[in-house]
Amino acid sequence: MSELQSRLDLERRERLGMVEAIWGEHKTAEQIFEILKKLQSANELALVTRVGEVKAKELKGLFGMVEYHSQACCLTLGKLPEPDPSLGKVVVLSGGTSDLVVAAEAGLALRCHGIQ
């Protein structure tokens, strides 16, 4: 596998209370795989955005524990936190069906942070 060129902020959740979202659209499955390994080794929840179905299937073959969220076109690795009632609830609205992927991605990102 090729050497990983990405620099990950493995202390982001500790420092800011937020997971680092990985933009997956222009990365190869191999690059995402290497990132997932680093995040898992650091016991960090992984959120990879903008991942198409073909790349998701390839990653599932490389790293069977990833979960593909097809409506959001995202991958997660690790257990999503339980909703924290003290953070309130958020409603994600869409202007129409062409915005559903973005709305689903926003909803998933909120869930990754324990927000219902």
C-alpha positions in Angstrom: 0.0 0.0 0.0 1.2 3.5 -0.7 2.4 5.8 2.0 -0.3 7.9 3.6 0.1 11.6 2.8 -2.7 12.8 5.0 -2.2 14.4 8.4 -4.9 13.5 10.8 -6.0 15.6 13.8 -6.3 12.7 16.3 -6.9 15.0 19.2 -9.7 16.9 17.6 -12.5 15.2 19.6 -10.5 15.7 22.9 -9.7 19.4 22.0 -13.0 20.5 20.3 -15.5 17.8 21.1 -15.9 17.1 17.3 -14.8 14.1 15.2 -12.7 14.8 12.2 -14.6 14.3 9.0 -12.6 12.8 6.1 -13.5 14.1 2.7 -13.5 10.8 0.7 -14.5 12.0 -2.8 -11.1 12.5 -4.3 -9.3 9.9 -2.2 -8.6 6.4 -3.4 -10.0 3.4 -1.5 -6.4 2.6 -0.5 -5.9 6.1 1.0 -9.2 5.9 2.9 -8.2 2.5 4.2 -5.0 3.8 5.6 -6.8 6.7 7.3 -9.4 4.3 8.8 -6.6 2.2 10.2 -5.0 5.2 11.9 -8.3 6.4 13.3 -9.1 2.9 14.6 -5.7 2.6 16.2 -6.3 6.0 18.0 -9.8 4.7 19.1 -11.4 7.5 17.2 -14.8 7.4 15.4 -14.3 7.7 11.7 -16.7 9.6 9.4 -15.8 9.6 5.7 -18.0 11.8 3.5 -18.7 11.7 -0.2 -18.0 8.0 -0.8 -19.8 6.4 -3.8 -21.2 2.9 -3.7 -18.3 1.3 -5.7 -15.6 2.8 -3.4 -17.7 1.8 -0.4 -17.9 -1.8 -1.5 -14.1 -1.9 -2.1 -13.5 -0.5 1.4 -15.9 -2.9 2.9 -13.8 -5.7 1.3 -10.6 -4.1 2.8 -12.0 -3.2 6.1 -15.1 -5.2 6.9 -16.1 -3.2 10.0 -17.0 -0.1 8.1 -20.6 0.8 7.8 -21.9 2.4 4.6 -24.7 4.9 4.9 -26.0 4.9 1.3 -28.4 7.8 1.6 -25.7 10.0 3.0 -22.9 8.6 0.8 -20.8 8.3 3.9 -18.8 5.6 5.8 -18.4 5.3 9.6 -16.1 3.1 11.6 -16.7 2.7 15.3 -19.8 2.9 17.5 -21.9 6.0 17.1 -22.5 7.7 20.4 -25.9 7.5 22.1 -27.8 10.8 21.7 -27.1 13.2 24.5 -30.4 14.9 25.5 -28.5 17.9 26.9 -27.4 18.7 23.3 -31.0 19.2 22.2 -32.5 18.0 19.0 -31.8 19.2 15.5 -34.2 19.1 12.5 -32.4 18.8 9.1 -34.6 20.2 6.3 -34.1 19.9 2.6 -35.2 22.1 -0.2 -36.1 19.1 -2.3 -35.1 15.6 -3.3 -31.8 16.8 -4.9 -30.7 17.9 -1.5 -31.4 14.6 0.2 -27.8 13.3 0.1 -26.6 16.5 1.8 -29.4 16.4 4.4 -28.6 12.8 5.2 -24.9 13.6 5.5 -25.7 16.4 7.9 -28.0 14.1 9.9 -25.2 11.5 10.1 -22.6 14.1 11.1 -24.9 15.2 14.0 -25.4 11.6 15.1 -21.6 11.2 15.2 -21.5 14.0 17.7 -24.4 12.5 19.9 -26.9 15.0 18.6 -30.4 13.7 17.9 
